[in-house]
Amino acid sequence: MLATVSATESLTAALIVASLALPLGPLLALLPLLGLALNGTSSVLYGTVPELVPEDRRARAFAVFYTGGSVASGAGPLLGGAIGDAVGLGPMTALLAAASLATIPLAIALRPSLAR
């Protein structure tokens, strides 16, 4: 899990940073790879829920996990747009890349729970 999350989040951050410098054509070619990297992390994280939560609490854990993802999907663009309006598109994009990398220490913190 840790290797996949580290690889996909690092790739996501690198592609986000690259998007700042690329002209439109190469950027459009890069976007499907960015989508794959984003999806790779979410798939791994979904798969860790059963390893981290006892069987009798999994339904609730998945409910919290999916609800949190839905709330973030709705609130993220609004918050990102407001921050982008305040600081500009370039800094906001760099902030997204940094947020992507912030997932790696969280995954490292889960490592002991997954070793059981």
Secondary structure, 3 states (H helix, E strand, C coil): CHHHHHHHHHHHHHHHHHHHHCCHHHHHHHHHHHHHHHHHHHHHHHHHHHHHCCHHHHHHHHHHHHHHHHHHHHHHHHHHHHHHHHHCHHHHHHHHHHHHHCHHHHHHHHHHHHCC
